[in-house]
Amino acid sequence: MKKILSVSLAVMMLSLCALGAFANQMTISTSTNNDEYEITYPADTQIPWEAAEQALGNVTATKMWLSPGKTVEISVVSQNGYNLVNRTDAAAKIAYTLTGTDAIAFFPGDFGKSFPISANVAESEWRQAAAGEFSDILTFTAEYKDA
């Protein structure tokens, strides 16, 4: 009889513990109604004379709170058609190419993701270049859209 009573009491206690576990539920949530993003772009930089390749910096996501299925794509355009133009003689140019700019896209959660950008100048461009100060301006455009 003691065994039956002990087993019954143990079953009853286990039942009460199981009920208590189901009764204590908690939901934790957060939300934002606005997609937000921040992107940093490279600052002004110098290309050393006769350098074949020069790192210009990174395009980096410093905040990337996007809805699922959204993306932020970055395009880069040169003011002078990817030519460094002499400040005193616009006909004197040094052609260059950019690497790292053809597929810059950020997706939800890409906080801290970076894309390095470099300028490349062929040796033949340096050989024919006139002396002087040359420059170009790059424009970065961010487009928020469906992925």
Secondary structure, DSSP 8 states (H G I E B T S, - for coil): -HHHHHHHHHHHHHHHHHHHHHH---------SS-EEEEE--------TT-SEEEEEEEEEEEEE--TTEEEEEEEEETTSSEEEESS-TT-EEE-EEES-TTEEE-TT-TT-EEEEEEE--HHHHHH--SS-EE--EEEEEEEEE-
